[in-house]
Amino acid sequence: MANDPRKHTEWLSLVEVSGPFLSVTTLEKAFPQGLEAVPTRQRQKLRKAYEEWRVAVDEDDPQLVELHQEWVRLVLEDLLEYDHESLVPAAAWPGGRPVVSSPDGSGLFEPDWIIKTPGDGQTRLFVAVLPPDTDIKSMSPDDDWPVALHERLTMLCRVHDVRLGLITDGE
């Protein structure tokens, strides 16, 4: 089962794929041995945190904004193992938060987190956190810029010469 594409197909079925960035072929090249299994204790912690977050979303908890940010931070730090040196809140980014705006200036898009290379500080990934249950292919209800949220992230990456972007609503 070393080169069995089912291991990647199953993983991809859990992720909403947008654009040409993820494919079984790409995953087979990057992870020919497959993805590492998440240790049981860590998996249980993440599952419990997810269930708590999902209840907060479903019940419109008054602390949902904070719980939502904490859930995403937990995934980035505990599951994906980005440390404090690599994972930087965009508000704390030296030189100001990277943004992209509409031609008329009525709409803008900015990341919530920036992942950088610890050694040289080069930006590797923008992470945009949307409210729970947001359709990433929808337009922002906050402005009149007729560009879908996932396209805004693509534009942000291009403008700032960053090759990777991650947009999530927590799922």
Disulfide bonds with the S-S distance in Angstrom:
none
